[in-house]
Every structure is written in C-alpha cells, then in structure tokens.
Amino acid sequence: MPSISFILPHWVYWGTLIVFPIVAMIMARRTKTSGYSSPIAYMILISGGILGLHRLYLRNLWGLLYLPIFFAILFANAQGKVAREAESQAANEVNSAQRVIERLEPKLAAADGKIATLRANLADAEQGSFAEKRAKLTLEKAEQSVIDDTARIEKARTGKKAAEPALAEAKAARANWANRAFYAFMIICAFMLVDVALLPGLVNRANLRSAEEGEDPSGGSLDAIEHEAVERLEQVEAEETKKDEDHIGTGWTGAIDRLSFYTGEFVSYWMVIAVIAYYYEVVARYVFNSPTIWVHEGMYLMFGMQYLIAGSYAALTDAHVKVDVFYADWSPLRKAVVDLFTSIFFFIFAGTLLVTGWIFAMDATVVDEVSFSEWQIAYWPFKWAIVVGAVLLILQGISKLASDLNSVRNSLQGA
Amino acid sequence: MGIEMEIGWLTALMFGSLMALLMAGLPLAFVTGGLACVFLFILGDAQTLNIVPSRIFPLMTNYQLSAIPLFIFLAAMLERAGIINEMFDVIYKLMGGVKGGLAAATIIASTILAAMVGVIGAAVVTMGIIALPAMLERHYDPKIAMGSIMAGGTLGILIPPSILAIIYAVVAEQSVGELFIGAVLPGLLLSGMYIFYVTAMCYLDPKKGPPIPVEERIDTREKLRLLGNMAAPITLIFVVLGVIFAGVATPVEAAGIGTFGAFIVAAIHRKLSWQTIREACMTTLKASAMVIWIMFGATIFVGLYVLEGGQQFVEQTMTGLGLGPWGILILMQVVLIILGMFLDWVGILLLAVPIFVPIIRALGAQAFGLGSEGDLVLWFGVLYLVNMQMSFLSPPFGYALFYLRGVAPAEIPMSDIFKSALPFLALQIVGLVLCMVFPQIITWLPRLVYGG
C-alpha cells in the first residue's frame, strides 16, 4: 500500500482558512441548479470514490461493488498491522538473543586463558595457605561462570533459531497483506478511472430517470395533508436563515450588524473544511496506514477561533439563551430600560475579555509562541482571535445599546 | 479590591445576582461572564482578571469540544436533506395499521433521529409540522399526539451522539465514548416506556388513536421500497455509532466521517447545494456559539466559586442536613429538576456539575454499591442526562413545550400542551428512579464494551 506523508504547510492552512469561506460565500449566492449535477458527482468521485459513493449518489447500485473491495483493503490493513506487531516482536527476540550471543562469545573465548592462569596461580600457591584457598575459590567461580555462560549462549542460540522462522513468516505475512491491500486498491483505482469517463453519461441517465418518475422527488406517495406539511417545513427552514438577516439594522448600527453577520458567515464555512480534513485523516489512517500530525491540531484550533468570532453573530441573531419567564411579557420600554442596566455586565465581560485578551495575545506574540506538537503551528493568531471576538462583541453591544436607547426615546416621545 | 467574604454570604451574593440578572433577560453566557469579572475584581484585584483568557484558551484548544459543532452540523445537514420528515413518513406507513400506530411511529422515528442528532430543537419542530397534522387529521387525541412528539424529541440529548454528554465528559474529565454507550440503554428504556404508554392508552380507548383506514395502508412491496429510501441515513447511524463503540475512531473523527456521510446523504436526496451548506453552516454556528459561550462564562464563574471554597460549603451544608449518600443524591436530582424548570441544560450542566461531581466522588463508589469510581462518575453523568430530559418538558420553561407551541395549530391552548407533557414527565421520573435503583442499566453496557 502506498503511504502518504503529507504535512500541511502552515501557509496553506492559513490560506485555506481565508480563501475557502470567500469562495463558499460567492458560490452560495449563485442560483440553485436542480437535479443531479456533474460537478457534484465528480467531487464525490474524488473524495468518496474509493467507496463507490459517486455511483450511490446517482442511485446506481453498481456502486455497492466498491464496498467489498474497500472492506478488503481495511481488512488487509488490519491484518498487516497484526503481522507487523508479530514481526516486531519476533525481531526483538532475535535481536536480544543476538546481543546475548555477541556479548558472551568473546567472554567465553577469553575464559580459557583466564582459567589456565588461575590454575597456574593455584599450583604456585603455598599448600594450605590462605592464598591457596582464595585461588581455589576464584578458580571454582570462573569455572562455574563458564558453565553458566555456555548454557546461556546455548539458550540464546536455540531461542534465536526458534524466532528466526517466525520472523521470516511474519515478514512474509506483512508483505503478503500489504500486496493484497495494494492490489485491491489498484482495482478500485481502475474502477474509478473507468467511472471518470462514464460519469457524465451516468448523470444524464439519472436525470432522465428522475424526470420520468415525476415531479415529486420523494416518490409521489404523499397525500395532500402531508404534502402541505412538507411545503410548510421547507418554508420554515428557508425563513430561519432569512430571519437572521432581518436582525440587521439600518444606518451606522446596520454597518456593525453587517460586520457581525458577515464575519459569522465567513467563519461558519470552516465547518466544511473540518469535515474534509477529518475525512482525510480517517482515510489516510485506515486506507494508507499513515495518520497525520496536523489534522487534529489544525481543526480544534480552527474551531477555537470560530467559537470566539461567532460570539457576536450569535448576539446579533439572539441565539444566546436567556431566561424568558418574565422578560417576554414586558413592554418594549421596560425591556429597553432593563437592557440598558444589564448591558453594564455585558460590557464588563466583553471589556475584560478585550483588555486581558490583548495582554494574553501580546505575551504570545512577543515570544513567537508555537504549539508543542511536531507541526509547530504559530499559536499567537489563535490568541488574537480572543481580541477579535471581544472587539466584535463590544461593537455588537454598542449597536444593541443604540437600538435600546432609540426605543426608550421613541416610547418617551410617544407617551 | 481583595475583600474577604464569608463563603455563605458569597454564595448568596453570587447566585442571588446570577438569578436577578437572568430574570432581567441578559443571556446566561454574559451573566456568568460579567459576574465572574465583577467578583474576580472584588475578591482579588485587577491582576486577577488575567485569569479570564487563560481559562478560555484551554476551551479553545480542547480536542473533545470540536465534536460539538461537528455533530450539530451533521444534524443540520440531515435536516436540510429532508431525512427527518421522510423518517416519520416511512415509519408511520409501516405501522399505520396498529391502534396508536402513528403515536408509536412518532416515538420510534424520534428515537432513530435521536441517534443522528445531538440536540432537540430540530426534531420537535419538524415532528410538530409533519406528524402533528397527520395525527390530528386521523382523529388522534391531541394530548397523546403532542406528548409523543415532545417526549420523543427530548430523547435527542440522551441517545448518543448527544451534545450534553460531550460537555459533561469535558467538564467531569470522563471518556465521551463511555458516556455515549452508558446512555444507550436508559434511552431505549425511556423510549420503550413511551411507546408502551401510548399503545396501552390507545388499546384501552381506541378513540384516542384509531388505526388508519385499510385503504390508506400499503402492501409489503411498497413497504420494502420505503425502507430502501431510508437505507443511506440508517447506514450512517450505524457507521458513526459503530466506530465510536468499537473504539476504532474517536468521537470527533466519527463526527467528521458522519458529517461527510451526511453530505453524501444530502446529495443522494438531491439536496446538496451551496445554499443548503450555507444554511446548515449558519444554523450550526449559532447553536455551537451559544453552547460554547456559556462554557466560557460559566467556567470562570464556577471556577471562582470553587476556588473560594464553595464546593466544601455545599458539601458541608448537604451533610449538615443529616442526609446519607442516597439522601444527598436524591437532593441533587431534585435540585437539578428545579433548575431544569428555569435554566437551560448547558447552563445547569456548567453551574451544577463541577460542584456536584466532586461531592459524589467524595462519597465513594461503595456508598452506592458500585464497583469503581469510574462507574460512579459515569452513572451520575447518565443520571444527569436522564434528569435533563425532564427540563425540556417541565413547565413553565420547558424548551419542547415552546418549540411545539411555535408550530402547533393556533386553536390548541398552551395549557393543553402543558397537560399533554405531564404523563410523559411522570414516565421520565419512573425512568430516573429505575436508573438510580438499578445502576446496571447504565453501567452494564459500557463494561461489556470496554471491559474492566
């Protein structure tokens, strides 16, 4: 199986975070095409073609053929992993036996000479003297250690002999599984190549078929009430996004609102990047046996920035939960007056966040802090996200404050 | 300013001002954040305020938390793909012939949906639009109809993947996967009890839920075709939950693959377009920002309270009442239920759990007849999840009630919606008690999967 050792360069990471949302914002404003489309089909072929998803997308059941081959790759990889573990265990055994042999062999070779010297010493020593006793003891010890070492070396040799075939076997098994995975992968690649050519035709056929099936995309078995309900549902869903845009005011507060709205929309597209990145990580790990070092870190840091920057968008669209028990029943004037009071606490929080966040981010910038991981992405931009989030939040608070003041003024004039 | 304050007074002051500001309508995230800054300054000095970013940054770099936006996004994509209404359509056609079949179908569809989504809003709203008219048209008792929609919808935060379980796991430093598995059986237990209840009611009094007329029923071939339509989303559930339970991938990765799968499902249903993606992204952004900002504020607020000795204070007060371990546990559940009437679930989790979990830990696993501390924290976590089911249905501030109010026909009075929730609330209490008395319901499956 080919392995991929791609490490995302930092500039590509930052570049994607900036360019992708802009592209998405433009694309989302273009008109919708209905039916099956070739670009989507090709996009699915590139990302999920290995699973045959492009054919399933077109409701072409031949796509199911990809699945057993794909699972064969996963299975072969898992088996290859088992074989690799067995191999490294066997290799360990062989190596440690080899080390024992290498260490003991010269010692054993030297031992003969040593024992001869000791024998001579013993013969030289005076009968019954203390020196003779000591020489005898030393000789016995040396002889004993020769016996021990011979036994150990023998054991290591037999151990090595026993482990060597296991090692060879494990090696062969690993190569075997790797080959199988590779061939399965090649088959899928061949299928995908064929499909690259066939895809436009498949899309056309799918479109023709769906046109034949009639107007109703869900199969045409719904009766009137349910049809109405579905329409109402779609209407409610469409309104939800429109409702967000209705929060945007006019005049200078409208400019602030738009800032919050568009920064929110901008960072919201990062979600799609995360989906692609995690999918890449899982495929890289289980299909190509090469886990990445950058996906997890890059993604949670990206989400970290997103949470902070999204704060003002949520404030604009009233998404932050509050307790409505009493608040909902109050008159607009009373709401506005109470809001003016509670906004003190809002500004205390957002202001503290701005000032302390600034200090926090400055400290990181000065030392040019990078992450502890292998990827070593610069940390300071993430810390500056706190400051950016706080600034946006304060601006949004000012916009809300202005509208509250406005409604107090209007109520007083009206009274 | 460095003012010293007796902890009893501090407790009253901190939580008193919290309640006051909440009632005044300031969002919880800013109430906790603002008050935390005020009290940090009062108890410490301007330097102490530097705690704020150093508390927030770890949350920004928390790996587990990235599962939250991903799971919300997964749900949002499936919702836009029209899976939720199709699910109900399919299941009620399969079960329409049974008495009370539509209500049971609603609950079954909600249970399956709960295994796709980690939040409840979407399920209740969609079911309210799709299933409620379908049931009312066929002369179902509105109370049974609305109750089953709301009760089924709340299962979303219990049955994995659940956002609440992820946050609990982060706060209590538990494994997300274990909590997910632990919540499976209690979720199915509750779902089973709801189904049993509606079916029993409809058999006792067929006027409450008549079977649909014979001519509207469909044959087996049609049933199979409908099931085929659901193949893609059902496969998606099995893949996502399967890889988590098998330990093949982390919950975050599972959420990533799941969302990729949701794109494909949306494509198969011909709903994949940049507009759909935009809508799903923006919905997700709002929901996750809401959750995470409460975490920002509440972590600082509760962190400060614990630092000032609040936890010992609560512990001493509870033991001072002369309660045993079970007494304390029951008291905690009651407190959670009461909080659930007013506060939202993320808020309750972040305000109560950091204080409650250490107390439960200190009581020890033996006090509740459990094997290990891991079991204890897991058990308490799932009890909390079951408990939070009630917060969605309990008047006056149950979310499900208001979601349904937004989409139910105008001629149904709010009091009817309240009343329809009551029997299901009672069932939830029964479920909670069962899980307390028989901890095996929660701990058996995780032990089976993870061993130990």
Boltz contact constraints between the chains, C-beta under 6 A:
constraints:
  - contact:
      token1: [A, 27]
      token2: [B, 274]
      max_distance: 6.0
  - contact:
      token1: [A, 28]
      token2: [B, 274]
      max_distance: 6.0
  - contact:
      token1: [A, 28]
      token2: [B, 275]
      max_distance: 6.0
  - contact:
      token1: [A, 28]
      token2: [B, 278]
      max_distance: 6.0
  - contact:
      token1: [A, 32]
      token2: [B, 273]
      max_distance: 6.0
  - contact:
      token1: [A, 32]
      token2: [B, 275]
      max_distance: 6.0
  - contact:
      token1: [A, 40]
      token2: [B, 267]
      max_distance: 6.0
  - contact:
      token1: [A, 40]
      token2: [B, 272]
      max_distance: 6.0
  - contact:
      token1: [A, 53]
      token2: [B, 264]
      max_distance: 6.0
  - contact:
      token1: [A, 57]
      token2: [B, 267]
      max_distance: 6.0
  - contact:
      token1: [A, 57]
      token2: [B, 268]
      max_distance: 6.0
  - contact:
      token1: [A, 225]
      token2: [B, 133]
      max_distance: 6.0
  - contact:
      token1: [A, 225]
      token2: [B, 137]
      max_distance: 6.0
  - contact:
      token1: [A, 229]
      token2: [B, 129]
      max_distance: 6.0
  - contact:
      token1: [A, 229]
      token2: [B, 130]
      max_distance: 6.0
  - contact:
      token1: [A, 229]
      token2: [B, 133]
      max_distance: 6.0
  - contact:
      token1: [A, 230]
      token2: [B, 85]
      max_distance: 6.0
  - contact:
      token1: [A, 232]
      token2: [B, 129]
      max_distance: 6.0
  - contact:
      token1: [A, 233]
      token2: [B, 129]
      max_distance: 6.0
  - contact:
      token1: [A, 241]
      token2: [B, 279]
      max_distance: 6.0
  - contact:
      token1: [A, 264]
      token2: [B, 285]
      max_distance: 6.0
  - contact:
      token1: [A, 268]
      token2: [B, 281]
      max_distance: 6.0
  - contact:
      token1: [A, 268]
      token2: [B, 282]
      max_distance: 6.0
  - contact:
      token1: [A, 268]
      token2: [B, 285]
      max_distance: 6.0
  - contact:
      token1: [A, 269]
      token2: [B, 281]
      max_distance: 6.0
  - contact:
      token1: [A, 271]
      token2: [B, 73]
      max_distance: 6.0
  - contact:
      token1: [A, 271]
      token2: [B, 281]
      max_distance: 6.0
  - contact:
      token1: [A, 271]
      token2: [B, 284]
      max_distance: 6.0
  - contact:
      token1: [A, 275]
      token2: [B, 256]
      max_distance: 6.0
  - contact:
      token1: [A, 275]
      token2: [B, 259]
      max_distance: 6.0
  - contact:
      token1: [A, 275]
      token2: [B, 260]
      max_distance: 6.0
  - contact:
      token1: [A, 278]
      token2: [B, 253]
      max_distance: 6.0
  - contact:
      token1: [A, 278]
      token2: [B, 256]
      max_distance: 6.0
  - contact:
      token1: [A, 279]
      token2: [B, 256]
      max_distance: 6.0
  - contact:
      token1: [A, 279]
      token2: [B, 260]
      max_distance: 6.0
  - contact:
      token1: [A, 282]
      token2: [B, 253]
      max_distance: 6.0
  - contact:
      token1: [A, 282]
      token2: [B, 257]
      max_distance: 6.0
  - contact:
      token1: [A, 299]
      token2: [B, 66]
      max_distance: 6.0
  - contact:
      token1: [A, 300]
      token2: [B, 63]
      max_distance: 6.0
  - contact:
      token1: [A, 300]
      token2: [B, 66]
      max_distance: 6.0
  - contact:
      token1: [A, 303]
      token2: [B, 66]
      max_distance: 6.0
  - contact:
      token1: [A, 304]
      token2: [B, 60]
      max_distance: 6.0
  - contact:
      token1: [A, 304]
      token2: [B, 61]
      max_distance: 6.0
  - contact:
      token1: [A, 307]
      token2: [B, 292]
      max_distance: 6.0
  - contact:
      token1: [A, 310]
      token2: [B, 285]
      max_distance: 6.0
  - contact:
      token1: [A, 310]
      token2: [B, 289]
      max_distance: 6.0
  - contact:
      token1: [A, 311]
      token2: [B, 289]
      max_distance: 6.0
  - contact:
      token1: [A, 311]
      token2: [B, 293]
      max_distance: 6.0
  - contact:
      token1: [A, 314]
      token2: [B, 286]
      max_distance: 6.0
  - contact:
      token1: [A, 314]
      token2: [B, 289]
      max_distance: 6.0
  - contact:
      token1: [A, 314]
      token2: [B, 290]
      max_distance: 6.0
  - contact:
      token1: [A, 317]
      token2: [B, 286]
      max_distance: 6.0
  - contact:
      token1: [A, 319]
      token2: [B, 286]
      max_distance: 6.0
  - contact:
      token1: [A, 319]
      token2: [B, 290]
      max_distance: 6.0
  - contact:
      token1: [A, 320]
      token2: [B, 27]
      max_distance: 6.0
  - contact:
      token1: [A, 320]
      token2: [B, 29]
      max_distance: 6.0
  - contact:
      token1: [A, 320]
      token2: [B, 290]
      max_distance: 6.0
  - contact:
      token1: [A, 321]
      token2: [B, 28]
      max_distance: 6.0
  - contact:
      token1: [A, 321]
      token2: [B, 290]
      max_distance: 6.0
  - contact:
      token1: [A, 321]
      token2: [B, 344]
      max_distance: 6.0
  - contact:
      token1: [A, 322]
      token2: [B, 25]
      max_distance: 6.0
  - contact:
      token1: [A, 322]
      token2: [B, 27]
      max_distance: 6.0
  - contact:
      token1: [A, 323]
      token2: [B, 22]
      max_distance: 6.0
  - contact:
      token1: [A, 325]
      token2: [B, 397]
      max_distance: 6.0
  - contact:
      token1: [A, 326]
      token2: [B, 23]
      max_distance: 6.0
  - contact:
      token1: [A, 327]
      token2: [B, 25]
      max_distance: 6.0
  - contact:
      token1: [A, 338]
      token2: [B, 24]
      max_distance: 6.0
  - contact:
      token1: [A, 342]
      token2: [B, 21]
      max_distance: 6.0
  - contact:
      token1: [A, 342]
      token2: [B, 24]
      max_distance: 6.0
  - contact:
      token1: [A, 342]
      token2: [B, 26]
      max_distance: 6.0
  - contact:
      token1: [A, 345]
      token2: [B, 34]
      max_distance: 6.0
  - contact:
      token1: [A, 346]
      token2: [B, 30]
      max_distance: 6.0
  - contact:
      token1: [A, 348]
      token2: [B, 34]
      max_distance: 6.0
  - contact:
      token1: [A, 348]
      token2: [B, 37]
      max_distance: 6.0
  - contact:
      token1: [A, 349]
      token2: [B, 30]
      max_distance: 6.0
  - contact:
      token1: [A, 349]
      token2: [B, 33]
      max_distance: 6.0
  - contact:
      token1: [A, 349]
      token2: [B, 34]
      max_distance: 6.0
  - contact:
      token1: [A, 349]
      token2: [B, 37]
      max_distance: 6.0
  - contact:
      token1: [A, 352]
      token2: [B, 37]
      max_distance: 6.0
  - contact:
      token1: [A, 352]
      token2: [B, 49]
      max_distance: 6.0
  - contact:
      token1: [A, 352]
      token2: [B, 52]
      max_distance: 6.0
  - contact:
      token1: [A, 356]
      token2: [B, 49]
      max_distance: 6.0
  - contact:
      token1: [A, 356]
      token2: [B, 50]
      max_distance: 6.0
  - contact:
      token1: [A, 356]
      token2: [B, 52]
      max_distance: 6.0
  - contact:
      token1: [A, 356]
      token2: [B, 53]
      max_distance: 6.0
  - contact:
      token1: [A, 357]
      token2: [B, 53]
      max_distance: 6.0
  - contact:
      token1: [A, 360]
      token2: [B, 53]
      max_distance: 6.0
  - contact:
      token1: [A, 386]
      token2: [B, 53]
      max_distance: 6.0
